[in-house]
Amino acid sequence: MTRAAVLGAGSWGTTFAKVLADAGCDVMLHARRAELAEAIAEKGENAEYLPGVRLPSKVRATAEAGEALADADIVVLAVPSQSLRVNLEEWAALLPRESSLLSLMKGIELGTTKRMSEVICEVSGAVPERVAVLSGPNLAREIAEEQPAATVIACADADRATALQSACHTPYFRPYTNPDMVGCELGGAVKNVIALAAGMAEGLGFGDNTRASLITRGLAETARLGLALGAELTTFAGLAGLGDLVATCSSPLSRNRTFGEKLGRGMTVEEVQESTRQTAEGVKSCRSVLDLARAHGVDVPITEAVVRVCHEGESPANMVKEIMSREAKPE
């Protein structure tokens, strides 16, 4: 039986632990806080992040990373992207030598502008062929409730991608494979930034035309950046690109969209952060996405606008005005 360790017991890590167990894996779910691990083990439920969702008996919880990682065939990394490096430095020596390392994270590291797979390779010493990423329209709560969803697993090693595909394929969760790691990771990271803008527009009272325009132009700037970094254009038309972007910009379950909506209604970044316990990746990653784009000479006006609102004090209303007043040009 395939043994999987899921490092990170938030809503998405816990949901993916359930997916792996439903697909037949033996799963150890690692929570940094002992009280959370004990509550999950005792109740068979992560009431803190997924209240009301029963976890399969094949999901066990622990606060000991060594216990979670022992003999794992698959190591799933499901921590906030900006904390990956510090966490992985602690876990690196415990990683089984031949395990597949699967990233669920969607972000670009601040300071280095590295993708999560690059951070994993750098810190763990793993060769790139051992590392895979999972990305797509995967809102945790819906998947935990077994609503049908699809995703993409990207890996340079096709056989490893296929093995990971088999390990998480259930009647409600359908994974596809794709060799384009760069495109899948960028699609997942940039869509969080675009969703912040879409949420701001929602909070300002704008409707479907505005959201559709932001989604479309957001996809265009994601694809421009991806092409500059060597991604395949077709990736952005698929699940890890357009699919993830639409879900994240449209659903009230999306943390980034919800965060942006509160900003659009007049709350400050600090007030929104105090009101939620979950991470909206785009708030931090917007700066690293912008740094990455500038380093490659790529125009990303929506990302620039989100950075100004989240980190430079600009109002969402003025952000929309500035985007709409940009010089007219061919699509």
C-alpha positions, -999 to 999 in steps of 0.1 A, spaced: 0 0 0 12 35 -9 22 55 22 17 93 21 28 120 45 9 153 43 28 181 59 3 209 67 -31 204 84 -49 234 71 -81 231 50 -63 221 18 -38 197 34 -65 180 53 -87 177 23 -59 163 2 -52 138 30 -88 126 26 -84 124 -12 -53 102 -8 -70 79 17 -101 76 -4 -78 66 -33 -64 38 -12 -33 53 4 -23 51 41 -19 87 52 -2 105 80 -13 141 84 12 163 102 0 193 122 26 216 138 4 221 169 1 191 191 -34 200 202 -47 201 166 -32 167 159 -47 153 190 -81 167 182 -80 152 147 -69 119 160 -96 118 187 -125 131 166 -117 119 131 -123 155 120 -104 187 116 -130 208 132 -107 239 132 -104 240 94 -130 216 79 -159 213 104 -184 186 97 -161 166 73 -154 131 85 -119 118 77 -113 82 66 -98 58 91 -67 56 69 -59 92 78 -39 94 110 -27 127 126 6 135 144 26 165 155 59 146 150 74 152 116 96 122 119 66 99 126 47 113 96 76 110 72 89 75 82 88 52 51 66 76 31 64 70 -6 48 104 -12 55 136 8 29 162 3 39 198 12 8 219 21 21 248 41 18 286 33 42 293 4 62 320 23 69 296 52 80 267 30 117 273 33 119 275 71 97 245 75 115 224 49 149 232 65 136 215 96 122 185 77 148 180 50 169 155 69 138 134 76 127 131 40 129 95 27 155 93 0 133 80 -28 100 96 -20 81 118 -44 78 154 -32 44 169 -42 38 206 -37 2 219 -32 14 254 -27 6 284 -49 31 312 -45 64 328 -55 89 332 -27 96 367 -15 131 379 -20 143 351 -43 113 350 -67 117 312 -68 88 289 -76 79 264 -49 94 235 -67 127 254 -70 127 261 -32 120 224 -26 150 213 -47 173 239 -32 165 231 4 160 194 2 187 186 -23 162 166 -43 168 163 -81 140 181 -101 126 148 -113 115 139 -77 94 170 -74 59 175 -87 32 201 -83 -5 199 -81 -26 228 -94 -62 234 -106 -96 247 -96 -95 230 -62 -114 248 -36 -109 227 -5 -144 227 10 -160 215 -22 -136 187 -27 -139 177 10 -176 174 4 -168 151 -26 -181 175 -53 -166 165 -87 -133 184 -95 -103 180 -117 -67 190 -113 -32 188 -129 -1 170 -117 30 184 -133 64 167 -131 95 163 -153 94 126 -147 64 112 -166 63 79 -147 64 97 -114 35 119 -125 15 89 -135 21 72 -102 10 103 -83 -20 105 -105 -30 70 -95 -24 78 -58 -50 105 -57 -76 95 -83 -110 90 -68 -146 90 -81 -149 127 -72 -113 139 -79 -98 135 -114 -61 143 -119 -45 149 -153 -8 150 -159 13 177 -176 51 181 -180 49 219 -178 59 226 -142 67 263 -149 32 270 -164 13 251 -137 31 268 -109 28 303 -124 -9 298 -131 -15 288 -95 6 317 -81 -6 346 -103 -43 337 -101 -43 345 -64 -32 380 -73 -59 384 -100 -85 371 -75 -76 399 -51 -84 424 -78 -117 405 -87 -127 406 -51 -120 443 -48 -142 449 -78 -169 428 -62 -166 448 -29 -169 480 -49 -202 468 -63 -192 460 -98 -207 431 -117 -200 403 -141 -186 424 -169 -159 437 -146 -150 403 -132 -149 387 -167 -126 415 -179 -103 410 -150 -102 373 -155 -94 376 -192 -68 403 -188 -54 386 -158 -49 354 -178 -32 375 -205 -6 388 -181 -1 354 -165 5 339 -200 30 367 -209 50 360 -178 48 322 -183 61 325 -219 90 346 -207 99 319 -183 96 290 -208 61 278 -200 38 263 -227 10 286 -238 -16 258 -238 -11 253 -201 -28 286 -194 -59 275 -213 -63 244 -191 -71 235 -155 -40 249 -140 -45 282 -158 -80 293 -168 -98 267 -147 -81 277 -114 -84 314 -123 -121 313 -129 -128 293 -97 -106 316 -75 -120 348 -89 -156 337 -87 -162 317 -56 -169 331 -21 -149 301 -8 -118 316 -23 -96 332 4 -80 357 -20 -113 368 -36 -129 372 -1 -99 392 11 -101 415 -19 -139 419 -14 -133 431 21 -107 456 9 -132 468 -17 -158 474 10 -134 497 28 -114 476 53 -77 479 55 -52 451 49 -45 449 86 -82 448 95 -89 420 70 -59 400 82 -71 403 118 -106 390 108 -94 358 92 -74 328 104 -65 314 69 -37 326 45 -46 346 14 -14 338 -5 -18 366 -30 -13 394 -5 23 385 0 30 368 -34 18 399 -54 51 415 -45 72 386 -56 52 381 -88 58 417 -96 95 414 -89 97 383 -112 78 401 -140 100 432 -138 132 410 -138 120 396 -172 106 428 -186 69 416 -186 40 441 -183 16 430 -155 -7 460 -148 -32 442 -126 -5 428 -104 11 462 -102 -23 477 -91 -28 450 -65 6 456 -50 -2 493 -47 -34 486 -28 -20 459 -5 14 474 2 14 511 -7 -20 524 6 -38 530 -27 -76 527 -26 -93 499 -46 -115 525 -63 -84 544 -75 -69 511 -86 -98 504 -110 -97 539 -123 -60 536 -131 -64 503 -149 -93 516 -170 -74 548 -179 -44 530 -193 -34 536 -229 -58 518 -254 -40 492 -274 -48 460 -295 -58 429 -276 
